Amino acid sequence: MRIERSVTSISWIPSEAMTGPMRLPMDLGIGHYDPPPPDRIATEDLEKLRQQDRYRFANHLAAWIDVEGGEINDAGYSGGGYVGSTTAKVGFSVTIPGVSFPVLQDIPKIEGGRVIFKQTAGGRTGAPLPRRIDRPPYVRMTAPTAWTTLSLTITAGGETEIGVAGASPFPRHWIYGVDGELTAKSGLVDFAEWTRIHDHDRSPWHDFDRKILMADVESQIERKLSKTVMSGRPNLIRIEEGSDLIEQGQRGGTIQLILDGMLRVSVDGEEVAELGPGAIVGERAVLEGGTATATVTAMTPVRVAVIPSDALDRSALEEVASGHHREDPVS
């Protein structure tokens, strides 16, 4: 019996991802940001999205195992990598293909009734990107290397486990599980680190990988409300690592949408949750008399959009709160 499973990452550039003067061409419309990928994908969607210029890179780790009599007797890969393009407008439109690097695949590791697969895919954008780097010659014209390293474990019984073993700090990486549903996303995009450090010799193609913070996926209602928040030109603020966005017991009348970074939620000094991009915070204070019921602290540098509490429908905030249960006791 053959069992086939897959995990996929899509790497794309959201509007809040770039910082500093190098975002100017994007803001002027010479380059372009990417719209969010779909919440669910099928394998055939990857090529369609690539042709529509919807992402920069995709890593499709597809694998199979052969099982007879409960024993695994063979295993292999059947996926690969995808590279998108960069469309620039300088009086006319020009599309510059990205540069794809060879897909790296570990030899399938069979142990204890399971097989472990690991695959790296990525490359660099084809458009030139003049930038300073941290070593000689101190200036580069080509874009840094972007990648994800995915892991997939398949058992003889068909159970699966997915993971992200490493990734570049830029762009945003979304992870899709074996059913094609969006299941996780990179918690922090660091454009400055990426442009300064990650040339080809600091990538998996030279035996270097980089651990990455992953965030759970926000709820459907939060994703819907985020479009409303961003369409209203909200106030954008930056929170430094270790600083509190919200303090338990404080009075407040605003809602915050996390655009980038990771935050820790604590109640009476005890951690109860971690939040990442797309999550909405502050809704319980609005619904429960204006007093914050938890402390929310930045685990990394964080960017948030802040809006007045009356900018969102109360029933929508109640739906957000019902799905969180962040301050509820852990059983």
KAGI-V687181 format. One record per helix or strand of 3 or more residues. SS is the DSSP state (alpha for helix, beta for strand). FROM is the first residue (numbers start at 1). TO is the last residue. If there is no record, write none. Layout:
ss->(SS	SS)
from->(FROM	FROM)
to->(TO	TO)
This chain:
ss->(beta	alpha	alpha	beta	beta	beta	beta	beta	beta	beta	beta	beta	beta	beta	alpha	alpha	alpha	beta	alpha	beta	beta	beta	beta	beta	alpha	beta	beta	alpha	alpha)
from->(2	21	43	57	71	80	85	93	109	114	146	160	172	181	191	200	204	214	220	235	244	254	263	270	283	295	302	309	314)
to->(12	27	51	68	77	83	89	97	111	124	155	167	176	186	197	202	206	216	231	239	246	260	267	275	287	298	308	311	324)
